[in-house]
Amino acid sequence: MTTPSITRTIAVNAAIEIDIRKSRFVCDVFRAATESDARAAVAEVRTRHWAANHHCTAWRLGESGRLQRSNDDGEPAGTAGVPMLEVLERRDLTDTVAVVTRYFGGTKLGSGGLIRAYGASVSAAIERAGIVERRPLREIEVTIGHGEAGRFEHALRASGYLLAGVTYNPESVTFATHLEPDHMDRFDLWVAEVSAGRGRTRATGFVMVEAPVATDRARLVRALMSQEGAQ
C-alpha cells in the first residue's frame, strides 16, 4: 500500500483587495480538488466582478501541483498569470486557485509594476487564508474479544493513541485508530503487550489530516513593500 504524499494547500477560501495607482486588485483564493472545481471558481469570480477589466488566474492541482495553469486575461504576456503561479509554487501549494480581478484606474503600471502587483495580491490573499499541511495517517483496526475489550479500551484512551471509533460485533469488538505511517510496528508491540497477545491489528487504509502551517509574516511585508514600489 503506497503512502500518500504530504501536501500543502490553503486553509480556507479568502479574498483581499489592494489599491495601486487608482487600480483595484481583488484577489480571491480557493481550494479546489479538480480542474472542474477550478473553472467553477473562476466563473464565480467573473460573474461577481462582471464589470472588471481583467480576471487573471493561476492554479495548481494534484500531487506536487502536477496540473498547472495560468492566464493573463488581456494583460501583457507574462505580467499576471505567471507571477501569480510563481507565488503558488514558492509556497508549495496545490489544490489552490488564485483569481486576481483588476479594475483599471487609468494609470499604466508597466510590466514590472504589474508583475509586482499581481504577485503581491496573491501573497496577501494566501496570508489571509492561512496554509495547512495535509499528512497521511494509517487507519488501523484492533479486534479483541468482549471479555478483554473494556480493559483494552481503557488502556487505549490512557495511551495517547487516538480512539477513532468502536464497533461491537457478535463475537468481538473492533477499535479504530490513526497512526503515523512509521509507528505501525511500535503500535503492534503495544497491542500485543496490553492485550496479552489477544488483540489483532489490521491496516485498512489512509486518512488525510490537516495541520496549520505557520505563515511567514515577513514575506507578506516584503510583498507589500514591492507592491508599494509599483506606485
C-alpha positions as CSV (number, residue, x, y, z in Angstrom):
1,M,0.0,0.0,0.0
2,T,1.6,3.2,-1.2
3,T,1.7,6.0,1.4
4,P,0.1,9.3,0.0
5,S,2.4,12.3,-0.2
6,I,2.4,15.2,2.3
7,T,0.9,18.2,0.6
8,R,0.1,21.9,1.4
9,T,-3.0,23.9,0.5
10,I,-4.8,27.0,1.8
11,A,-6.8,26.6,5.0
12,V,-9.9,28.4,3.7
13,N,-11.1,30.4,0.8
14,A,-10.2,34.1,1.2
15,A,-10.1,37.4,-0.6
16,I,-8.2,40.7,-0.2
17,E,-8.1,44.0,-2.1
18,I,-5.1,46.2,-2.9
19,D,-5.2,49.6,-4.5
20,I,-2.3,50.7,-6.7
21,R,-2.3,54.0,-8.5
22,K,-6.1,54.0,-8.7
23,S,-6.3,50.4,-10.0
24,R,-8.1,47.9,-7.7
25,F,-6.6,44.4,-7.5
26,V,-9.0,42.0,-5.8
27,C,-7.5,38.5,-5.2
28,D,-9.7,35.5,-4.4
29,V,-8.0,32.2,-3.5
30,F,-10.0,29.0,-3.4
31,R,-9.4,25.4,-2.5
32,A,-10.2,23.1,-5.5
33,A,-9.8,19.3,-5.9
34,T,-10.3,19.1,-9.7
35,E,-10.0,21.2,-12.8
36,S,-13.8,21.4,-12.9
37,D,-13.7,23.0,-9.4
38,A,-11.1,25.4,-10.5
39,R,-13.0,26.6,-13.6
40,A,-16.2,26.9,-11.5
41,A,-14.3,29.2,-9.0
42,V,-13.0,31.4,-11.9
43,A,-16.5,31.6,-13.4
44,E,-18.0,32.6,-10.0
45,V,-15.5,35.5,-9.7
46,R,-16.2,36.6,-13.3
47,T,-19.9,36.7,-12.5
48,R,-19.4,38.6,-9.2
49,H,-17.0,41.1,-10.8
50,W,-18.6,41.3,-14.2
51,A,-17.6,45.0,-14.7
52,A,-13.9,44.4,-14.1
53,N,-11.2,44.8,-16.8
54,H,-9.3,41.6,-16.2
55,H,-9.7,38.3,-14.4
56,C,-6.2,36.8,-14.3
57,T,-5.8,33.3,-13.0
58,A,-3.4,30.6,-11.8
59,W,-3.9,27.2,-10.2
60,R,-2.0,24.1,-9.1
61,L,-3.9,20.9,-8.7
62,G,-3.0,17.3,-7.8
63,E,0.0,15.7,-6.1
64,S,3.0,18.0,-6.3
65,G,0.9,20.5,-8.2
66,R,1.3,18.4,-11.4
67,L,-1.5,20.2,-13.1
68,Q,-0.7,23.9,-13.5
69,R,-2.5,26.7,-15.5
70,S,-2.1,30.5,-15.7
71,N,-3.9,33.1,-17.8
72,D,-3.1,36.8,-18.3
73,D,-6.6,37.6,-19.5
74,G,-5.6,40.6,-21.7
75,E,-2.7,41.9,-19.6
76,P,0.7,42.0,-21.3
77,A,2.0,38.4,-21.7
78,G,3.8,37.1,-18.5
79,T,2.8,40.0,-16.3
80,A,-0.1,38.5,-14.4
81,G,-0.8,34.7,-14.6
82,V,2.9,33.7,-14.4
83,P,3.8,35.7,-11.3
84,M,0.6,34.5,-9.7
85,L,1.6,30.9,-10.4
86,E,5.1,31.5,-9.1
87,V,3.7,32.5,-5.7
88,L,1.8,29.3,-5.5
89,E,4.9,27.4,-6.5
90,R,7.1,29.2,-3.9
91,R,4.6,28.3,-1.2
92,D,4.5,24.7,-2.4
93,L,0.7,24.9,-2.6
94,T,-1.6,22.5,-4.5
95,D,-5.3,22.2,-4.9
96,T,-5.3,26.0,-4.9
97,V,-6.8,28.5,-7.3
98,A,-6.0,32.2,-7.4
99,V,-8.0,34.8,-9.3
100,V,-6.9,38.4,-9.4
101,T,-9.6,40.8,-10.7
102,R,-8.3,44.2,-11.8
103,Y,-10.4,47.4,-12.1
104,F,-8.2,49.7,-14.2
105,G,-7.8,53.1,-12.7
106,G,-6.4,54.9,-15.8
107,T,-2.7,54.8,-15.0
108,K,-0.5,52.2,-16.6
109,L,1.9,50.4,-14.2
110,G,4.4,49.0,-16.7
111,S,5.4,45.3,-16.9
112,G,7.4,45.4,-13.7
113,G,4.6,47.1,-11.8
114,L,2.1,44.6,-13.0
115,I,4.3,41.7,-12.0
116,R,4.7,43.0,-8.5
117,A,1.1,43.9,-8.1
118,Y,-0.3,40.5,-9.2
119,G,2.3,38.6,-7.2
120,A,1.7,40.7,-4.1
121,S,-2.1,40.3,-4.4
122,V,-1.8,36.5,-4.3
123,S,0.7,36.6,-1.4
124,A,-1.6,38.8,0.7
125,A,-4.6,36.6,0.0
126,I,-2.7,33.4,1.0
127,E,-1.6,35.1,4.2
128,R,-5.3,35.8,5.0
129,A,-6.4,32.3,4.1
130,G,-3.6,30.5,6.0
131,I,-1.8,27.3,5.0
132,V,-2.4,23.8,6.1
133,E,-0.2,20.7,5.7
134,R,-2.1,17.5,4.7
135,R,-0.5,14.4,6.2
136,P,-1.4,10.8,5.7
137,L,-2.2,8.7,8.8
138,R,-2.6,4.9,8.7
139,E,-6.1,3.7,9.6
140,I,-5.7,0.8,11.9
141,E,-8.3,-1.6,13.4
142,V,-7.7,-3.7,16.5
143,T,-10.1,-6.6,17.1
144,I,-10.4,-8.2,20.5
145,G,-12.8,-10.4,22.4
146,H,-15.6,-8.9,24.5
147,G,-14.0,-10.1,27.7
148,E,-10.9,-8.0,27.2
149,A,-12.5,-5.1,25.4
150,G,-13.2,-2.9,28.4
151,R,-9.6,-3.2,29.7
152,F,-8.2,-2.6,26.3
153,E,-10.3,0.5,25.6
154,H,-9.2,2.0,29.0
155,A,-5.5,1.4,28.1
156,L,-6.0,2.8,24.6
157,R,-7.6,6.0,25.9
158,A,-4.8,6.4,28.5
159,S,-2.0,5.7,26.0
160,G,-2.2,8.9,23.9
161,Y,-3.3,6.9,20.8
162,L,-6.4,8.3,19.1
163,L,-9.6,6.3,19.6
164,A,-11.3,7.0,16.3
165,G,-14.2,4.6,16.7
166,V,-15.6,1.4,18.3
167,T,-17.7,-1.3,16.6
168,Y,-19.4,-4.0,18.6
169,N,-19.6,-7.4,16.7
170,P,-21.3,-10.6,17.9
171,E,-18.1,-12.2,18.9
172,S,-15.6,-9.3,19.2
173,V,-15.1,-5.6,19.5
174,T,-13.1,-3.6,16.9
175,F,-11.3,-0.4,17.8
176,A,-10.2,2.1,15.2
177,T,-7.2,4.4,15.5
178,H,-5.0,6.5,13.3
179,L,-1.2,6.3,13.3
180,E,1.8,8.0,11.7
181,P,2.9,5.6,8.9
182,D,6.2,4.7,10.7
183,H,4.5,3.9,14.0
184,M,2.9,0.7,13.0
185,D,5.5,-1.7,14.4
186,R,5.6,0.1,17.7
187,F,1.8,0.0,17.9
188,D,1.7,-3.7,17.2
189,L,4.1,-4.4,20.1
190,W,2.0,-2.2,22.4
191,V,-1.2,-4.0,21.4
192,A,0.4,-7.4,22.0
193,E,1.6,-6.3,25.4
194,V,-1.6,-4.7,26.6
195,S,-3.9,-7.5,25.3
196,A,-1.6,-10.4,26.3
197,G,-1.4,-11.3,22.6
198,R,-5.2,-11.5,22.1
199,G,-5.6,-8.3,20.1
200,R,-5.3,-8.5,16.3
201,T,-4.3,-5.4,14.3
202,R,-5.1,-4.7,10.7
203,A,-4.2,-1.7,8.4
204,T,-7.3,-0.7,6.4
205,G,-6.1,2.4,4.5
206,F,-5.1,6.0,5.0
207,V,-6.8,9.1,6.2
208,M,-5.5,12.6,5.4
209,V,-5.4,15.1,8.3
210,E,-4.7,18.8,8.2
211,A,-2.5,20.9,10.5
212,P,-1.9,24.6,10.3
213,V,1.5,25.8,9.0
214,A,3.0,29.0,10.5
215,T,2.9,31.7,7.9
216,D,5.9,34.0,7.2
217,R,4.7,37.4,8.1
218,A,8.0,38.9,6.9
219,R,7.3,37.5,3.4
220,L,4.0,39.4,3.3
221,V,5.7,42.6,4.4
222,R,8.2,42.2,1.6
223,A,5.5,41.5,-0.9
224,L,3.5,44.6,0.1
225,M,6.7,46.7,0.0
226,S,7.3,45.5,-3.5
227,Q,3.7,46.4,-4.4
228,E,4.2,49.9,-3.0
229,G,7.3,50.3,-5.2
230,A,5.0,50.0,-8.2
231,Q,3.0,53.1,-7.2
